[in-house]
Amino acid sequence: MRKFRRAAGATAVLAVVALTANACAGDDSTAAGGSSSEIHIGAWLPLTGATATYGVAEKAGADAYFKMLNAQGGINGRKVRWTVKDNAADPQQTVQIARELVGQDKVVAIVNANGTSQAEAAFPFVLNQSKVPVLNEVGGTESWYNPPRPGLFGTQTLYEDQAAAVAAWAVQDGAKKILVVHSDPAAFVNVAEQVEPVAKKVDPSVEVDRLAVKYQTTDYTPVISKVKAASPQAVVLILTSPEAAAFLKEAKLQGLSLPTYAYAPVAAESTVSLAKDAAEGLKAVQLVKAPSDPDPAVKEFRTAMAKYEPGQDAGFLALWGWSNAKVFAEIAKTVKGPVTSQSLTAAYQKASRVDPGVSPVMKFGASDHLGTRSVQRVVVKDGVWTSVGDFYTPPARD
């Protein structure tokens, strides 16, 4: 990833901004979100770079929701101003953006941002120093919520729980020997390691092996050969969407046909568009209902996307952004008086039931900052991701 640099003079100016932001933290009178006319929030998203597909789509979904919301009068008469800045999925850039959003733009919360390592880099300044909450970040690890961090609230079922869900699903479908194919970075390895304990919890006789693949490899010929040699009855993919598509295409080319399961990052329109008919029958878990679902809440999303974000794909990633924006708005509506960093944090702690319609019901509390552990099963049927059943909570991980 490219390094982010600024001239020494600019760095000095930013240092002053940071100190000013810190001095003003906790002072509701200086917060733009405390005005009677608008609520100013911000986000960092990868709008360029390797993961731009995620950021652009998430931004489009949230933009559609906030535009619709503002057209309907906003939140208790206040319009939402959502300032989004491109971090190119880079932690260093994210820290700089965080300082701009908090110190210069005076946002009262970071809402619907993207990236685990990127957010981690910004937490010391945003959460600890400035006391500005980070709400509904896309990404995260168990350490974020156990114990809960002040001001940090999430809506995304942990990747570890997603792995638990697909493990149980494969075993329930009758698989006795499972092979987990995963990228080799530590973040993927950690998720892949969650498959075996839950699979054996469902059926102690199940065998689970793992096969590591070099991150972002494009040649899956040797990978499929190794899968064949392992003779599994089912495969679990902990890969990016392009990697999963490459796996599926090569498997079809080599005549390998196995029940294949995946976690949410694989359940994207890009997987189907890249793998084409090789994706047929792929099973995965998702954080939201399938965008093709006839549910009225999903239909509202499709209608708003067509009206406010024409030309943008109304797919899973956009629906993530829409859902996170809606959760924020529903909780912000409960604030009596000025909408500030402090009042938003207090509102999230009291939000015991928030139903976005397109994703699981969220339940927060003073000691529970992760809104859900539930997932939705989806399957590729006739080239389209289709919802199977309703949201459910996977087996607990020991």
C-alpha positions in Angstrom: 0.0 0.0 0.0 1.2 3.5 -0.7 2.6 5.6 2.2 0.8 8.8 3.1 3.2 11.8 3.6 2.7 15.5 4.3 5.1 18.3 4.5 6.6 19.3 7.9 4.6 22.5 7.9 1.3 20.7 7.4 2.2 18.3 10.2 2.7 21.2 12.6 -0.7 22.6 11.7 -2.3 19.2 12.2 -0.7 18.9 15.6 -2.4 22.2 16.6 -5.7 20.9 15.2 -5.3 17.7 17.3 -4.6 19.6 20.4 -7.6 21.9 19.8 -9.8 18.8 19.2 -8.6 17.3 22.4 -9.3 20.5 24.4 -12.8 20.7 22.9 -13.6 17.0 23.5 -16.6 16.7 25.8 -17.7 20.3 25.2 -21.1 19.9 23.7 -21.3 23.6 22.8 -18.6 23.2 20.2 -20.0 20.1 18.5 -21.6 20.6 15.1 -24.0 17.7 15.9 -25.4 19.7 18.7 -27.0 22.2 16.4 -30.7 22.3 15.9 -30.5 21.9 12.1 -28.1 19.0 11.4 -26.2 16.1 12.8 -22.7 15.9 11.4 -21.1 12.5 11.3 -18.2 11.1 9.4 -16.5 7.9 8.1 -13.4 6.6 6.5 -14.0 4.2 3.6 -11.7 2.6 0.9 -13.0 4.4 -2.2 -9.8 3.6 -4.1 -7.3 0.7 -3.9 -7.6 -3.0 -3.6 -10.8 -3.0 -1.5 -12.5 -0.1 -3.2 -15.4 -2.4 -4.2 -16.4 -2.6 -0.6 -16.1 1.1 0.2 -17.8 2.4 -2.9 -20.8 0.1 -2.4 -21.1 0.7 1.3 -21.0 4.4 0.7 -23.7 4.2 -1.9 -26.0 2.2 0.4 -25.6 4.6 3.3 -25.9 7.6 1.0 -29.2 6.3 -0.3 -30.6 5.9 3.2 -29.5 9.3 4.5 -30.8 11.0 1.4 -34.2 9.3 1.8 -34.1 10.1 5.5 -33.4 13.8 4.9 -36.1 14.0 2.3 -38.5 12.7 5.0 -37.4 15.4 7.5 -34.3 13.9 8.9 -33.9 12.8 12.6 -36.3 14.7 14.8 -36.1 17.7 12.4 -32.3 17.6 12.0 -30.7 16.7 8.6 -27.9 14.2 8.6 -24.6 15.4 7.1 -22.3 12.4 6.5 -18.8 13.3 5.5 -16.9 10.4 3.9 -13.1 10.4 3.2 -11.1 7.9 1.2 -8.5 6.0 3.3 -7.6 3.6 0.5 -7.7 0.9 3.3 -4.5 2.3 4.7 -4.1 2.7 8.5 -1.8 5.7 8.3 -4.2 7.6 6.1 -7.1 6.6 8.4 -5.4 8.2 11.4 -4.9 11.4 9.3 -8.6 11.3 8.2 -9.7 10.7 11.8 -7.9 13.9 12.9 -9.5 15.8 10.1 -13.0 14.5 10.8 -12.8 15.2 14.5 -10.5 18.2 14.7 -11.6 20.2 11.6 -15.0 18.9 10.6 -16.2 18.5 14.2 -18.2 15.3 13.6 -19.9 13.9 16.7 -19.4 10.3 15.6 -17.7 8.0 13.1 -20.5 6.0 11.5 -20.4 3.1 9.1 -16.6 3.3 8.4 -14.7 0.3 7.1 -11.7 -1.7 8.1 -10.4 -3.5 11.2 -6.7 -2.6 11.2 -7.6 0.9 9.9 -10.0 1.5 12.8 -7.5 0.1 15.3 -5.0 2.7 14.2 -7.4 5.5 14.7 -8.9 4.3 18.1 -6.3 6.0 20.3 -7.1 9.4 18.9 -10.9 9.0 18.3 -12.0 6.9 21.2 -9.5 7.5 23.9 -8.3 11.1 23.3 -11.3 12.8 21.7 -14.1 10.7 23.2 -15.9 10.5 19.9 -17.8 7.3 19.4 -17.2 4.8 16.6 -20.5 3.3 15.6 -21.3 0.4 13.3 -17.8 -0.1 11.9 -17.6 -2.7 9.2 -15.0 -5.1 10.5 -13.7 -5.9 14.0 -12.4 -8.6 16.2 -13.6 -10.2 19.4 -11.1 -8.1 21.4 -13.1 -5.0 20.4 -16.1 -6.1 22.5 -14.7 -8.3 25.2 -14.3 -6.3 27.3 -16.3 -3.6 25.6 -14.4 -0.4 24.7 -16.0 2.9 25.7 -17.6 4.5 22.7 -17.3 1.6 20.3 -20.4 -0.2 19.2 -20.7 -2.7 16.4 -23.4 -4.3 14.2 -21.4 -6.9 12.4 -21.5 -10.5 13.5 -17.8 -11.4 14.2 -16.0 -13.3 11.5 -15.3 -16.0 14.1 -19.0 -16.5 14.6 -19.5 -16.6 10.9 -17.0 -19.4 10.7 -18.9 -21.2 13.4 -22.1 -20.9 11.5 -20.7 -22.4 8.3 -19.0 -25.2 10.2 -22.3 -26.2 11.9 -24.1 -25.9 8.5 -21.7 -28.2 6.7 -21.9 -30.8 9.5 -25.7 -30.6 9.6 -25.7 -31.3 5.9 -23.8 -34.5 6.5 -20.2 -33.7 5.9 -17.8 -36.0 7.9 -14.6 -34.6 6.5 -14.2 -30.9 6.0 -11.3 -28.9 4.4 -11.0 -25.2 5.2 -9.3 -23.3 2.4 -8.1 -20.0 3.6 -5.7 -17.1 2.7 -2.4 -17.1 4.7 -2.5 -13.8 6.6 -3.1 -14.1 10.3 -6.6 -12.5 10.2 -7.8 -15.3 7.8 -6.0 -18.0 9.8 -7.7 -16.9 13.0 -11.1 -17.2 11.4 -10.3 -20.5 9.8 -9.2 -22.0 13.1 -12.8 -21.5 14.4 -14.2 -24.1 12.1 -12.9 -27.3 13.7 -14.0 -26.7 17.3 -17.6 -26.0 16.3 -17.7 -28.8 13.8 -16.6 -31.2 16.4 -19.0 -29.7 18.9 -21.9 -30.6 16.5 -20.4 -34.0 15.7 -17.2 -35.2 17.5 -16.4 -37.7 14.7 -16.0 -35.0 12.1 -12.5 -34.5 10.7 -11.3 -31.0 9.8 -8.1 -30.0 8.0 -6.9 -26.6 6.7 -5.2 -25.6 3.5 -3.4 -22.2 3.5 -3.3 -20.3 0.2 -1.0 -17.4 -0.6 -3.0 -14.1 -0.3 -4.3 -12.7 -3.6 -2.9 -15.6 -5.6 -4.5 -15.9 -9.0 -3.4 -19.5 -9.9 -5.6 -22.0 -8.1 -4.5 -25.0 -10.3 -2.2 -26.4 -7.6 -4.8 -25.6 -4.8 -7.5 -27.6 -6.4 -5.1 -30.5 -6.9 -4.3 -30.4 -3.2 -8.1 -30.3 -2.4 -8.6 -33.4 -4.6 -5.8 -35.2 -2.8 -7.3 -34.5 0.6 -10.7 -36.1 -0.5 -12.9 -33.9 1.7 -16.7 -34.2 1.7 -17.2 -30.4 2.0 -15.1 -27.3 1.6 -15.2 -24.1 3.7 -13.8 -21.0 2.0 -12.2 -18.2 4.2 -11.1 -16.1 1.2 -11.7 -12.8 -0.4 -14.4 -12.6 -3.0 -12.0 -12.7 -6.0 -10.0 -15.5 -4.5 -13.2 -17.5 -3.9 -14.3 -17.0 -7.5 -10.9 -18.2 -8.7 -11.2 -21.3 -6.5 -14.7 -22.1 -7.9 -13.7 -21.6 -11.5 -10.7 -23.8 -11.2 -12.7 -26.5 -9.3 -15.2 -26.6 -12.1 -12.5 -26.7 -14.7 -10.9 -29.7 -13.0 -14.2 -31.4 -12.5 -14.2 -31.1 -8.7 -17.8 -30.8 -7.4 -18.1 -30.6 -3.6 -20.6 -28.8 -1.2 -18.9 -25.5 -0.7 -19.6 -23.0 2.2 -18.2 -19.6 2.9 -18.3 -16.6 5.3 -19.9 -13.2 4.5 -17.1 -11.6 2.6 -17.5 -14.3 -0.1 -21.3 -13.7 -0.3 -21.0 -10.8 -2.7 -22.2 -10.1 -6.2 -18.6 -10.0 -7.4 -18.2 -13.7 -6.5 -21.0 -14.6 -8.9 -20.0 -12.2 -11.6 -16.4 -13.5 -11.6 -17.1 -17.2 -11.2 -20.3 -17.2 -13.3 -21.9 -20.7 -13.4 -19.1 -22.1 -11.3 -20.7 -20.3 -8.3 -24.0 -22.1 -8.7 -25.0 -23.8 -5.4 -22.4 -22.0 -3.3 -23.6 -21.6 0.3 -22.6 -18.8 2.6 -23.7 -16.8 5.6 -24.4 -13.1 5.4 -25.0 -10.1 7.7 -28.1 -9.0 5.8 -30.9 -10.6 3.7 -30.3 -11.2 0.1 -30.9 -8.0 -2.0 -33.3 -10.0 -4.1 -35.5 -10.9 -1.1 -39.2 -9.9 -1.5 -39.3 -8.6 2.1 -40.7 -5.0 2.2 -37.7 -3.7 4.0 -35.4 -4.9 1.3 -37.7 -3.6 -1.4 -37.5 -0.1 0.3 -33.7 -0.4 -0.1 -33.9 -1.3 -3.8 -36.3 1.6 -4.4 -34.2 4.1 -2.6 -31.0 2.9 -4.4 -32.7 3.4 -7.8 -33.9 6.9 -6.8 -31.0 8.3 -4.9 -28.0 6.3 -6.2 -28.9 5.4 -9.8 -26.2 3.4 -11.5 -24.9 1.9 -8.3 -25.2 -1.8 -7.7 -28.0 -2.5 -5.1 -26.1 -5.6 -3.8 -25.0 -7.0 -0.5 -22.3 -4.4 0.2 -24.7 -1.5 -0.4 -27.2 -3.2 1.9 -24.5 -3.3 4.6 -24.2 0.4 4.3 -27.9 0.9 4.3 -28.5 -1.2 7.3 -25.7 0.5 9.4 -27.1 3.9 8.5 -30.6 2.8 9.5 -29.4 1.5 12.8 -27.7 4.7 13.6 -30.7 6.8 12.7 -33.1 4.7 14.7 -30.9 5.1 17.8 -30.3 8.8 17.2 -34.0 9.4 17.1 -34.2 8.4 20.8 -31.9 11.2 21.8 -33.8 14.0 23.7 -32.1 17.3 23.2 -28.7 18.0 21.4 -27.3 15.1 19.5 -23.7 15.0 20.7 -20.9 12.4 21.1 -22.0 11.9 24.7 -25.7 11.7 24.0 -25.2 9.2 21.1 -23.0 7.0 23.3 -25.7 7.0 26.0 -28.4 6.2 23.5 -26.5 3.2 22.2 -26.1 1.9 25.7 -29.9 2.0 26.1 -30.8 0.6 22.7 -32.1 -2.8 23.7 -34.0 -3.5 20.5 -33.3 -2.0 17.1 -34.9 -3.7 14.1 -33.4 -2.5 10.7 -35.6 -5.0 8.9 -32.8 -6.0 6.4 -30.5 -7.3 9.1 -30.8 -9.0 12.6 -32.5 -7.2 15.5 -29.7 -5.3 17.3 -29.5 -5.4 21.1 -27.0 -3.2 22.9 -26.3 -2.4 26.6 -23.8 -0.8 28.9 -21.7 -4.0 29.0 -22.7 -5.3 25.5 -21.5 -3.2 22.6 -21.9 -5.8 19.9 -25.4 -5.7 18.6 -25.8 -9.2 17.2 -24.2 -12.6 16.7 -26.8 -13.7 14.2 -26.4 -14.5 10.5 -28.5 -15.2 7.4 -28.0 -18.2 5.2 -27.8 -17.5 1.5 -27.3 -19.7 -1.6 -26.6 -19.0 -5.2 -29.6 -20.2 -7.2 -29.9 -19.5 -11.0 -27.0 -17.1 -10.7 -28.6 -15.0 -7.9 -27.9 -15.0 -4.1 -31.1 -16.1 -2.4 -32.0 -16.0 1.3 -32.6 -19.3 3.0 -34.7 -19.2 6.2 -34.4 -16.3 8.6 -31.6 -14.9 10.8 -30.3 -17.3 13.4 -27.6 -17.4 16.0 -24.8 -20.0 15.4 -23.5 -22.3 18.0 -21.5 -20.7 20.8 -17.7 -20.9 20.5 -15.9 -22.3 23.5 
